Amino acid sequence: MSSEIDSSTLLSRATQLIDLARKAGADAADAVVVRSRSQSVSVRLGKVEGTESSESDDFSLRVFIGKRVASVSANPGFDLQALAERAVAMAKVSPEDPFACLADEASLSRSYPDLQLLDTTEVSSEMLREAGLAAEAAALAVKGVTNSSGAGASAGMGGLVLATSHGFEGSYMASRFGHSVSVIAGEGTGMERDYDFDSRLYYAELDDPAEIGRRAGERVIKRVNPRQVPTGKDVTVIFDPRVARGFVGHIAGAINGASVARKSSFLRDRMGQQVLKSGLSITDDPLIVRGPSSRPFDGEGVSGERLVMIEDGVLKHWFLSTSTARELGLETNGRGVRGGTAVSPSSTNLALEPGDISPEDLIRSVGNGFYVTELIGHGVNMITGEYSRGATGFWIENGELTFPVSEVTIASNLKEMFMRLTPANDIDRKFGVAAPTFAIEGMTLAGR
């Protein structure tokens, strides 16, 4: 395990690669190694269906000649000099990019905290198999569950090794463990599927597989024999935390600097203006100890800090990498992510901060409405904010969840939805995007 975690050899190769690129004619360069180790086991109906194991160290070199830039990738064992010379030759004939550059030297992280992202627990394939079988068995034991779509368990680690020509050298690794199960209840046209899962950085913190299975079974039997409901134009919709997290992802996309620079965000002209209801805030913090999406530095060597992206409903920041920030006339806030040979901005530990009301009281306050547990389709236009998704869930009647509902569509505009959002207090921060249950008033529901 120690040899897999030790990145010193990779860091040495990265710095050699940069030196060779400079000797070949590059003005500046950075080299990154994206590390990945994973193993997983999938089971169905008490039998192993598949096992997978993989590991990789993927090198990327990015070189700059004036305002020209080129990137190349390679696997371990490549010829350092040949790769460096190839990258420089490509850069010489590339079109100019006025915004491509390394992060400013002054913004580089010279020291960074230990965020305790790596659990070195050895998890065998047998342990993964037993976890998958236990989750499935517990789900199938719930009365009314009729079949299994499968269960699984996984363990792995990933990380980043980064070196730049202006002096940054760093690396980190993070572990990830998971259990999941999906089951079916009902027969014929009344058949329904549901699932449950857990994912953690530390193996010992994972929910028990049998508990995950039991929750999946209990969820699916409630969904059997769903109905449609009448179309309504002023319906209060409550989002279960599962779908609430995805909705917060739409907010993150709208305040991503790359989308703003491309003019593909409906919030591109709203900096400093109110975009959420007063009192609501969205935070992003890359430095949470054992945080699910924490990182000591970003893909350019810049340490981010906790930002209140939207404060008291007012938009305060975009997610920015160096090149995106330059294009917008701003400075990076340490949100650059390496994606292959490119760097683009992204969130880290993102959270819609909770309100004061319990989810039960929020449901009671609605009277009649719709509680959404799953969304279908991709009907979100990030340029205009138009929102239309297929949905399943439960009808709320007299403040209580009653019968299951499916084959309906909920629609509105994200600008209006943001201003009508009321969060509960049940946030779970074990996910990279965290959100509590929340209600949105005034949506259109298309049913029968």
Order of alpha helices (4+ residues) and beta strands (2+ residues): alpha-alpha-beta-beta-beta-alpha-alpha-beta-beta-beta-alpha-beta-alpha-alpha-beta-beta-beta-alpha-beta-beta-beta-alpha-beta-beta-beta-alpha-beta-beta-beta
